[in-house]
Amino acid sequence: MNRREFVKRTAQAAALLALQPTFANINDMDLSGRNFHDFGIQLWTLRDVINTNPKEIISQIGKMGYTQIESFEGEKGIFWGMKPNEFKSFLDGEGLKMVSTHCNWRENLQQKASEVASVGGKYLICPWLGPQKSIDDFKRYAEEFNKAGEICKKEGVKFAYHNHDYSFQLLEGQIPQQVFLDSTDPDLVDFEMDIYWVVTAGIDPIEYMTNYKNRFRLCHVKDRNKNATEPFDSCTLGEGFINYPEILSKAKKLGMNYFIYEQEKYNDKGVLNNVNQSADYLKKMKL
């Protein structure tokens, strides 16, 4: 690690530590409101178990209390080896709806948008770009997002971008995420805030949702270990330090429509146990 990278990471760590006291566990909160009923899961969370028998795994998450899914373009495709109409029929039978999917948006976008619309999906999402060399690179991507948004709009869905921490890190005096927000057409492009990665970058997620009201329409609800020492250090909801009851309650008032749980690291109880525990956490929440 060179000196420049060391300084950057040290600054991020300090910012993250400064944020931590403002976040708390659900047990520390007493929020009024109705129970949280409609929440989803990003199927990437189940990547280690879903490929063998997608129908069985998806059926299990429906029984846990999830009502929505966000798919991804894995080896079995967005619809897990099924035709779109078959996939929709299956989900209907399980009491589930497909809200969105992460996908390779640079290939066959029109076809994917049409198929996702046919199953009732609302969004096609760019899941990752990676750090770029210059702010101009992010500006060019913003132009591509607008073009992708035009294609999606014609098919009845909307295009969105899912952030990691890199888009909230200063580059040439600018924040790439703000470049995306300021340079894309709200009628064509929305954003999925991965709250975990915003916090990991040392940023207050509510500040961005407030400043860009109604631009963040989906979010990833992913907790961060209390003693995290590395970027990828997620945990079961309620076991970390991110104060989701407060954040999600405010997010809903700022235009957030879809709340999608995701987890990358699991405890020794196993992925399905972690997924079930996170569902229980969400069901106790008041929004």
C-alpha positions as CSV (number, residue, x, y, z in Angstrom):
1,M,0.0,0.0,0.0
2,N,1.5,3.4,-1.0
3,R,1.3,6.5,1.2
4,R,-1.5,8.0,-0.8
5,E,-3.7,5.0,-0.4
6,F,-2.8,4.7,3.3
7,V,-3.8,8.3,4.0
8,K,-7.1,7.8,2.1
9,R,-8.0,4.6,4.1
10,T,-7.0,6.2,7.4
11,A,-9.3,9.1,6.7
12,Q,-12.2,6.8,5.7
13,A,-11.7,4.8,8.9
14,A,-11.7,8.0,11.0
15,A,-14.9,9.1,9.3
16,L,-16.5,5.7,9.9
17,L,-15.6,5.8,13.6
18,A,-17.1,9.2,13.9
19,L,-20.4,8.0,12.4
20,Q,-20.7,4.9,14.6
21,P,-22.2,6.6,17.7
22,T,-25.1,7.9,15.7
23,F,-26.2,4.4,14.8
24,A,-27.8,1.9,17.2
25,N,-29.4,-1.5,17.5
26,I,-33.1,-1.9,17.0
27,N,-33.5,-2.7,20.7
28,D,-32.4,0.8,21.5
29,M,-35.2,2.4,19.5
30,D,-38.8,3.0,20.3
31,L,-40.3,4.2,17.1
32,S,-44.1,4.4,16.6
33,G,-45.7,3.3,13.4
34,R,-47.0,0.2,11.7
35,N,-45.1,-3.1,11.4
36,F,-42.8,-3.4,8.4
37,H,-44.5,-5.9,6.1
38,D,-43.2,-5.5,2.5
39,F,-39.5,-6.1,2.3
40,G,-37.3,-8.0,-0.1
41,I,-34.1,-10.0,-0.5
42,Q,-31.3,-9.7,-3.0
43,L,-30.9,-13.3,-4.2
44,W,-27.1,-12.8,-4.2
45,T,-27.4,-13.4,-0.5
46,L,-28.3,-17.0,-1.3
47,R,-25.7,-17.6,-4.0
48,D,-24.1,-20.5,-2.1
49,V,-27.3,-22.5,-2.0
50,I,-29.7,-21.3,-4.7
51,N,-28.2,-22.8,-7.8
52,T,-29.0,-26.5,-6.9
53,N,-32.7,-25.9,-6.5
54,P,-33.9,-22.3,-7.0
55,K,-37.6,-23.0,-6.6
56,E,-37.1,-24.7,-3.2
57,I,-34.8,-21.9,-1.9
58,I,-37.1,-19.1,-3.1
59,S,-40.1,-20.9,-1.6
60,Q,-38.3,-21.0,1.7
61,I,-37.7,-17.3,1.8
62,G,-41.3,-16.6,1.1
63,K,-42.2,-18.6,4.1
64,M,-39.8,-16.6,6.2
65,G,-41.7,-13.4,5.5
66,Y,-40.1,-11.8,2.5
67,T,-42.6,-10.6,0.0
68,Q,-40.2,-9.2,-2.7
69,I,-37.2,-10.4,-4.5
70,E,-34.3,-8.7,-6.3
71,S,-32.7,-11.1,-8.8
72,F,-29.3,-11.1,-10.4
73,E,-27.9,-12.4,-13.6
74,G,-26.2,-15.6,-12.5
75,E,-25.4,-18.8,-14.4
76,K,-29.1,-19.7,-14.6
77,G,-30.1,-16.2,-15.8
78,I,-32.3,-13.6,-14.2
79,F,-35.3,-16.1,-14.1
80,W,-33.3,-19.0,-12.7
81,G,-33.7,-21.4,-15.6
82,M,-37.4,-20.6,-16.1
83,K,-39.2,-18.7,-18.8
84,P,-40.4,-15.2,-17.7
85,N,-44.1,-16.3,-17.6
86,E,-43.2,-19.5,-15.7
87,F,-41.1,-17.5,-13.2
88,K,-44.0,-15.1,-12.6
89,S,-46.5,-17.9,-12.1
90,F,-44.1,-19.5,-9.6
91,L,-43.6,-16.3,-7.7
92,D,-47.3,-15.6,-7.6
93,G,-47.9,-19.0,-6.1
94,E,-45.3,-18.3,-3.4
95,G,-46.8,-14.8,-2.5
96,L,-43.7,-13.1,-3.9
97,K,-43.1,-10.3,-6.4
98,M,-40.0,-9.5,-8.4
99,V,-39.2,-5.9,-7.9
100,S,-35.9,-5.6,-9.7
101,T,-32.8,-7.3,-10.9
102,H,-29.1,-6.6,-11.1
103,C,-27.9,-7.5,-14.6
104,N,-25.3,-6.9,-17.3
105,W,-26.9,-3.8,-18.6
106,R,-24.5,-3.5,-21.5
107,E,-25.8,-6.6,-23.3
108,N,-29.4,-7.2,-24.6
109,L,-30.8,-4.4,-22.4
110,Q,-34.0,-4.0,-24.4
111,Q,-34.8,-7.7,-24.2
112,K,-34.1,-7.9,-20.5
113,A,-36.2,-4.8,-19.8
114,S,-39.1,-6.2,-21.8
115,E,-38.9,-9.6,-20.0
116,V,-38.6,-8.0,-16.5
117,A,-41.6,-5.8,-17.3
118,S,-43.5,-8.9,-18.3
119,V,-43.1,-10.4,-14.8
120,G,-44.1,-7.1,-13.1
121,G,-40.6,-6.0,-12.3
122,K,-39.9,-2.2,-11.9
123,Y,-36.1,-1.9,-12.2
124,L,-33.0,-3.0,-14.1
125,I,-30.0,-2.1,-12.1
126,C,-26.3,-1.6,-12.9
127,P,-24.7,-3.5,-9.9
128,W,-21.0,-2.4,-10.3
129,L,-18.7,-0.2,-12.3
130,G,-15.6,-0.2,-10.2
131,P,-13.3,2.8,-9.3
132,Q,-12.5,4.9,-12.3
133,K,-9.3,6.9,-13.1
134,S,-10.9,10.3,-13.6
135,I,-14.2,12.1,-12.8
136,D,-14.7,12.4,-16.6
137,D,-15.0,8.6,-16.6
138,F,-18.0,8.8,-14.2
139,K,-19.5,11.6,-16.4
140,R,-19.3,9.4,-19.4
141,Y,-21.1,6.6,-17.5
142,A,-23.8,9.1,-16.5
143,E,-24.4,9.7,-20.2
144,E,-24.6,6.0,-20.7
145,F,-27.1,5.6,-17.8
146,N,-29.4,8.2,-19.5
147,K,-29.3,6.2,-22.7
148,A,-30.0,3.0,-20.8
149,G,-32.8,4.7,-19.1
150,E,-34.4,5.7,-22.4
151,I,-34.4,2.0,-23.5
152,C,-35.9,0.8,-20.2
153,K,-38.6,3.5,-20.2
154,K,-39.8,2.4,-23.6
155,E,-40.3,-1.1,-22.2
156,G,-42.1,0.0,-19.1
157,V,-39.4,-0.3,-16.4
158,K,-36.7,2.1,-15.0
159,F,-32.9,2.0,-15.0
160,A,-31.0,2.4,-11.7
161,Y,-27.5,2.3,-10.4
162,H,-26.4,0.5,-7.2
163,N,-23.5,2.1,-5.4
164,H,-20.5,0.7,-3.5
165,D,-18.1,2.8,-1.4
166,Y,-16.0,4.0,-4.3
167,S,-18.7,6.3,-5.7
168,F,-18.7,8.2,-2.5
169,Q,-15.0,8.7,-2.4
170,L,-13.5,12.1,-3.4
171,L,-11.9,12.1,-6.9
172,E,-10.4,15.2,-8.4
173,G,-12.3,17.3,-5.9
174,Q,-15.7,15.8,-6.7
175,I,-17.8,12.9,-5.4
176,P,-18.7,10.5,-8.3
177,Q,-22.1,9.8,-6.8
178,Q,-23.0,13.4,-6.9
179,V,-21.9,13.5,-10.5
180,F,-24.3,10.7,-11.3
181,L,-27.1,12.3,-9.4
182,D,-26.6,15.7,-11.0
183,S,-25.9,14.4,-14.6
184,T,-28.7,11.9,-15.0
185,D,-32.3,12.6,-15.9
186,P,-34.6,11.8,-12.9
187,D,-37.3,10.7,-15.4
188,L,-34.9,8.0,-16.7
189,V,-32.5,7.0,-13.9
190,D,-33.1,6.2,-10.2
191,F,-30.6,5.0,-7.6
192,E,-30.4,2.0,-5.3
193,M,-28.6,3.1,-2.2
194,D,-26.5,0.3,-0.6
195,I,-26.6,1.8,2.9
196,Y,-23.8,-0.5,4.1
197,W,-21.4,0.9,1.5
198,V,-22.4,4.5,2.2
199,V,-21.7,4.0,5.9
200,T,-18.4,2.2,5.1
201,A,-17.4,5.3,3.1
202,G,-17.9,7.4,6.2
203,I,-21.0,9.1,4.8
204,D,-24.4,9.7,6.5
205,P,-26.9,8.1,4.2
206,I,-29.8,10.3,5.4
207,E,-27.9,13.4,4.2
208,Y,-27.8,12.1,0.7
209,M,-31.4,11.0,0.7
210,T,-32.4,14.5,2.0
211,N,-30.4,16.4,-0.5
212,Y,-31.6,14.2,-3.4
213,K,-35.1,13.5,-2.3
214,N,-37.0,11.0,-4.5
215,R,-33.8,9.9,-6.4
216,F,-33.0,6.9,-4.1
217,R,-36.0,4.6,-4.7
218,L,-34.5,1.3,-3.6
219,C,-32.0,0.4,-0.9
220,H,-29.9,-2.5,0.3
221,V,-30.4,-3.1,4.0
222,K,-27.1,-4.7,5.0
223,D,-25.6,-4.5,8.5
224,R,-21.9,-3.9,9.3
225,N,-20.1,-5.7,12.1
226,K,-19.4,-3.6,15.2
227,N,-15.7,-4.4,15.0
228,A,-15.3,-4.4,11.3
229,T,-11.8,-4.0,10.1
230,E,-12.2,-4.6,6.3
231,P,-14.6,-3.3,3.6
232,F,-16.5,-6.6,3.2
233,D,-17.7,-7.3,6.7
234,S,-21.4,-7.6,6.7
235,C,-23.4,-9.5,9.3
236,T,-27.0,-10.6,10.1
237,L,-29.3,-7.7,10.6
238,G,-29.4,-6.5,14.2
239,E,-25.9,-7.8,15.0
240,G,-24.1,-4.8,13.6
241,F,-24.1,-1.1,14.4
242,I,-26.2,0.5,11.7
243,N,-29.3,2.0,13.1
244,Y,-31.8,0.8,10.5
245,P,-35.0,1.6,12.4
246,E,-34.1,5.3,12.3
247,I,-32.6,5.3,8.8
248,L,-35.4,3.4,7.1
249,S,-38.1,5.4,8.8
250,K,-36.6,8.6,7.5
251,A,-35.8,7.0,4.1
252,K,-39.5,6.2,3.5
253,K,-40.4,9.8,3.9
254,L,-37.7,10.8,1.5
255,G,-38.9,8.7,-1.4
256,M,-37.6,5.2,-0.7
257,N,-40.0,2.6,-2.0
258,Y,-38.2,-0.7,-1.8
259,F,-36.2,-2.1,1.1
260,I,-34.0,-5.1,0.1
261,Y,-32.0,-7.1,2.6
262,E,-28.6,-8.4,1.5
263,Q,-25.7,-10.2,3.3
264,E,-22.3,-11.3,2.1
265,K,-20.7,-12.9,5.2
266,Y,-22.5,-15.4,7.4
267,N,-22.1,-16.6,11.0
268,D,-21.6,-20.2,11.8
269,K,-25.4,-20.9,11.8
270,G,-25.4,-20.9,8.0
271,V,-26.9,-18.7,5.3
272,L,-30.6,-19.8,5.6
273,N,-30.5,-19.3,9.4
274,N,-29.0,-15.8,8.9
275,V,-31.6,-15.0,6.3
276,N,-34.4,-16.1,8.6
277,Q,-33.0,-14.1,11.5
278,S,-32.8,-11.0,9.3
279,A,-36.4,-11.4,8.3
280,D,-37.4,-11.6,12.0
281,Y,-35.5,-8.4,12.6
282,L,-37.3,-6.6,9.7
283,K,-40.7,-7.8,10.9
284,K,-40.2,-6.2,14.3
285,M,-39.4,-2.9,12.8
286,K,-41.9,0.0,12.9
287,L,-42.0,2.4,9.9
